[in-house]
Amino acid sequence: METNNDEIEKTLQSLDTLERVEGNPFLFAKIQYRISQRNHKKNINPVWKTVGVSFALLLLFFNVLTVWNNLKSQNETNIMVELGNEFGINTGLSQLY
C-alpha cells in the first residue's frame, strides 16, 4: 500500500513543476491572413466571368446550329430518297441509305 502512496506522491510532486503553456501570440493574425489570402484567390474578375459565360454560350449556340443543320439536311435527303423511290427515279442517294 505504501508503494501506491509513494507513486501518487511522486506524481503529484511532478505536477508542481509544470508551467502554463503560452500560445503563439501571432497565431490568430496568421490564421486571419491565410483566410484572407484564400478568399482573395477565389475572386475572379467580373470581366473574365463575362467573357467565360459568353464563350460558353457561343459554343452552345454553334453546337445547336450544327445539330439543327445536320438534322435538316438528313431530313431533306430522306424526303428526296422517298420521292425518288415513289416515282421510280434513281437519284443515287438511295445507295447511301
Contacts in CASP RR format, 6 or more apart in sequence:
PFRMAT RR
TARGET T0000
AUTHOR 0000-0000-0000
METHOD contacts of the structure
MODEL  1
METNNDEIEKTLQSLDTLERVEGNPFLFAKIQYRISQRNHKKNINPVWKT
VGVSFALLLLFFNVLTVWNNLKSQNETNIMVELGNEFGINTGLSQLY
24 30 0 8 1.000
77 93 0 8 1.000
77 96 0 8 1.000
77 97 0 8 1.000
78 97 0 8 1.000
80 91 0 8 1.000
80 93 0 8 1.000
81 91 0 8 1.000
81 93 0 8 1.000
81 94 0 8 1.000
81 97 0 8 1.000
83 89 0 8 1.000
84 90 0 8 1.000
84 91 0 8 1.000
84 94 0 8 1.000
85 94 0 8 1.000
END
